[in-house]
Amino acid sequence: VMLACARIGAIHSIIFGGFSAESISGRINDCESDYVITADEGLRGGKTIPIKEITDEALDKCPNVKKCIVVKRTGNEVDWVYDRDVWFDKITSNVSDECVPEEMNAEDPLFILYTSGSTGKPKGVLHRHQAVVQQWLTGKWALDLKFDDIYFCTADPGWVTGTSYGIMAPWTNGVTQLIYEGGFGAQSWYKLIEKYKVTVWYTAPTAIRLLMRAGSE
């Protein structure tokens, strides 16, 4: 969906999947979103997360949202607002695969990402289309991504590292990417790295410190 928005020239704003309803509504209203795309439920750490239910609570405080588009992740029954909610698979089932990209200028807005809000009200940071060129080059030069690499970035797309180096950098460099939905930990990550023969692993200092506690084994 992120790449689809970029292709048609729509500004998008990704948020962390673990936010509360209040955090979601605050960001939606601040950037004046017209459409919200969510999922019926999510899976994290062996638990089912009621994403649609949390989103519904948030949208009660977002009167300007036109439609809520819902991706089927678990297929479990969810509450439905019939004049607002639509299924993602239903509206995409009969759409052509051809979509000519909108020609954009380097300074045109591409996406908005919000700060965590840990030091006050979250602030929306606007990134322009030229950011993709920066992410491609830093993926090529700083991460030294090669076409035959298998790349794994642990950052959530709702944070700038996840958008820049979990989505844009590997894909613009044509790298095979491992995308993982689930909890955090030495067991899960190292098993994935071994199973899928990951050659480049991108993670955060905080994660490294936590992994150090697991020991060398």
Secondary structure by P-SEA (a helix, b strand, c coil): caaaaaaabbbbbbbbccccaaaaaaaaaaacccbbbbcccccccccccaaaaaaaaaaaacccccbbbbbbccccbbbbcccccccccccccccccccccccccccccccccccccccccbbbbbbccaaaaaaaaaaacccccccccbbbbccccccccccccccccccccccbbbbbcccccaaaaaaaaaaacccbbbbcaaaaaaaaaaccc
